[in-house]
Amino acid sequence: MFAKKEIEAVKERRRVRDVLKSIWNFWTSPEGAFILAVSAMALGYYQFYISRPILRYDTVTTKLISSSNSNNYTVDVMGKKYQDLYLTKVYLFNQGEQALSGADVSRIGHDPIRITVPKEAKMQHFNLDNEETTASITAEVVPYKNDLVLNFDFLNPSYQYVVNILHEAPSDNIEVTGSALNVSEITRAISGRELKDCLIWGLGTLYVLLIIYYVFRKWKHH
């Protein structure tokens, strides 16, 4: 009985040793080294990416009144009544870890941070939404040609700047553009969780394929 237990113990130690050896062989193989290198670069890029100001924007449009309906009300804007009118709320926010100073934003005549409203939208009025804009921001919306320039003192992480735009025709092309120090592009909103999920799924798929290739290569050699 004692000899049998001793044999089983020896076999168990060998299995553990074989597993550890296999793991070591994998991480020292070209596939394992590639995974480690890609992981380090991805983590480094992600940390560098979020350490800067990251400006995102989103738009939400509501139809206030439609001439195709039988309306018992009217919408009056600055003394003029409208039969068709839309309200688009434009949200600009900082998803990075560093604040953006208004002094670092490109000036008017260059590439200021601005809302571009296409002519076909027929913009009738705009204003800063004081209820939804972060109270700590000193902000001002300045019309410039066909755009609305967004001036502010600081846009800290998680702060948001909200503008209301009233326009007669529907439009999916109301956008926020511009540049600033360390900010070369303003893109549509994506949550930090979505960004992490994309990174994890992308790397996970790559790793699984590499592991399958490694196992297949070992099996072929044997």
C-alpha positions in Angstrom: 0.0 0.0 0.0 2.8 2.4 0.9 4.6 1.6 -2.4 1.5 2.3 -4.4 1.0 5.7 -2.7 4.6 6.5 -3.3 4.3 5.7 -7.0 1.1 7.9 -7.3 3.0 10.7 -5.5 5.9 10.4 -8.0 3.5 10.4 -10.9 1.7 13.5 -9.5 5.0 15.4 -9.2 5.9 14.4 -12.7 2.6 15.7 -14.0 3.1 19.0 -12.2 6.6 19.2 -13.5 5.5 18.5 -17.0 2.8 21.2 -16.8 5.2 23.8 -15.5 7.7 22.8 -18.2 5.0 23.1 -20.9 4.1 26.6 -19.6 7.7 27.6 -19.5 8.3 26.3 -23.0 5.3 28.2 -24.3 6.3 31.5 -22.9 9.9 31.1 -24.1 8.6 30.1 -27.6 8.3 32.6 -30.4 4.5 32.6 -29.9 4.8 33.3 -26.2 7.4 36.0 -26.6 5.2 37.6 -29.3 2.2 37.6 -26.9 4.3 39.2 -24.1 5.6 41.9 -26.5 2.2 42.7 -27.9 0.7 42.9 -24.4 3.4 45.3 -23.2 2.9 47.5 -26.2 -0.9 47.5 -25.9 -0.8 48.4 -22.2 1.8 51.1 -22.8 -0.3 52.6 -25.6 -3.5 52.5 -23.6 -1.8 54.3 -20.6 -0.3 56.9 -23.0 -3.7 57.3 -24.7 -5.8 58.0 -21.6 -3.1 60.1 -19.9 -4.0 63.0 -22.4 -7.1 65.0 -22.9 -9.5 63.0 -25.0 -12.4 65.0 -26.4 -15.5 63.1 -27.4 -18.9 64.4 -28.5 -22.5 63.1 -28.9 -25.7 64.5 -30.3 -29.3 63.9 -29.4 -32.1 65.2 -31.6 -35.7 65.7 -30.7 -38.5 66.8 -33.1 -40.3 69.6 -31.3 -43.1 70.2 -33.8 -44.0 68.7 -37.2 -46.3 70.3 -39.9 -47.4 66.8 -40.9 -49.2 66.5 -37.5 -52.4 68.2 -36.4 -50.9 70.4 -33.7 -52.8 72.3 -31.0 -49.7 74.3 -30.1 -47.1 76.4 -31.8 -43.4 76.9 -31.2 -42.3 80.5 -31.1 -38.6 81.3 -31.3 -37.6 85.0 -31.0 -41.1 86.1 -32.2 -41.3 83.8 -35.1 -43.6 80.7 -35.2 -42.4 77.5 -36.7 -44.4 74.5 -38.1 -41.3 72.3 -38.3 -38.6 72.5 -35.7 -35.9 70.2 -34.2 -33.8 70.5 -31.1 -30.3 69.0 -31.2 -28.3 68.8 -28.0 -24.6 68.6 -28.6 -22.5 67.2 -25.8 -18.7 67.7 -25.6 -16.8 66.0 -22.8 -13.3 65.1 -21.8 -12.7 61.3 -21.4 -9.0 61.5 -20.7 -7.1 61.9 -17.5 -5.7 65.3 -18.1 -7.6 68.7 -18.1 -7.7 70.8 -21.3 -7.1 74.5 -20.9 -9.0 76.8 -23.2 -5.7 78.6 -23.8 -4.4 75.5 -25.5 -7.2 75.4 -28.1 -6.6 76.5 -31.6 -7.8 80.1 -32.2 -10.5 81.4 -34.5 -9.2 81.5 -38.0 -7.1 78.3 -37.5 -8.9 75.2 -36.1 -11.0 76.1 -33.0 -13.2 73.7 -31.3 -16.5 74.3 -32.9 -19.9 72.8 -33.8 -20.4 72.6 -37.6 -24.1 72.9 -38.6 -24.8 72.2 -42.3 -26.8 74.8 -44.1 -29.5 72.4 -45.0 -30.3 72.0 -41.3 -31.5 75.7 -41.3 -30.3 76.6 -37.9 -32.6 79.2 -36.2 -31.3 79.6 -32.7 -28.6 78.3 -30.3 -27.7 78.7 -26.7 -25.5 77.2 -24.0 -27.4 74.7 -21.9 -26.7 75.9 -18.4 -28.6 73.1 -16.7 -26.5 70.3 -18.3 -23.1 72.1 -18.7 -20.9 71.4 -15.8 -21.3 74.3 -13.4 -17.6 74.8 -12.8 -17.0 75.6 -16.5 -16.8 79.3 -17.7 -18.2 78.8 -21.2 -19.4 80.9 -24.1 -20.8 79.9 -27.6 -19.5 82.3 -30.3 -21.0 82.2 -33.8 -18.3 82.3 -36.5 -19.4 82.1 -40.2 -21.6 78.9 -40.3 -20.0 77.4 -37.1 -20.5 77.7 -33.4 -17.1 78.2 -31.6 -17.0 76.7 -28.1 -14.9 78.8 -25.7 -14.2 77.6 -22.2 -11.6 78.1 -19.5 -10.9 74.5 -18.6 -12.5 71.2 -19.6 -11.5 68.8 -16.8 -11.9 65.0 -17.0 -15.6 64.1 -16.8 -16.7 67.7 -17.4 -19.3 68.3 -20.1 -20.1 71.3 -22.3 -23.7 71.2 -23.8 -25.2 73.4 -26.5 -28.8 73.5 -27.7 -29.4 74.0 -31.4 -32.8 74.7 -32.9 -33.1 74.0 -36.7 -35.9 73.6 -39.2 -34.7 70.5 -41.1 -33.4 67.2 -39.7 -29.7 66.5 -40.1 -27.3 63.7 -39.1 -24.3 65.9 -39.9 -24.1 68.2 -36.9 -20.5 67.5 -35.7 -17.9 68.9 -33.3 -14.5 69.5 -34.9 -11.3 71.3 -34.0 -7.9 70.8 -32.4 -5.9 71.7 -29.3 -2.6 70.9 -27.6 -2.4 67.1 -27.4 -5.8 66.8 -29.1 -5.6 66.3 -32.9 -9.1 64.9 -33.4 -12.6 65.1 -31.7 -14.5 61.9 -32.3 -17.9 60.4 -31.5 -18.4 59.2 -28.0 -17.2 55.8 -26.9 -17.1 54.7 -23.3 -14.0 53.7 -21.5 -15.6 50.3 -20.9 -16.2 49.9 -24.7 -12.6 50.8 -25.4 -11.3 48.2 -22.8 -13.7 45.6 -24.2 -12.4 46.1 -27.8 -8.8 45.8 -26.5 -9.5 42.7 -24.5 -11.5 41.0 -27.2 -8.9 41.8 -29.9 -5.9 40.7 -27.9 -7.9 37.6 -26.6 -8.6 36.5 -30.2 -5.0 36.9 -31.2 -3.8 35.0 -28.2 -6.1 32.1 -28.7 -5.0 31.8 -32.4 -1.4 31.9 -31.3 -1.9 29.2 -28.7 -3.7 27.0 -31.2 -0.9 27.4 -33.6 1.7 26.6 -30.9 -0.2 23.4 -29.9 -0.5 22.4 -33.5 3.2 23.0 -34.2 4.1 20.9 -31.2 1.7 18.1 -32.1 3.1 18.0 -35.7 6.7 17.7 -34.5 5.7 14.7 -32.3 
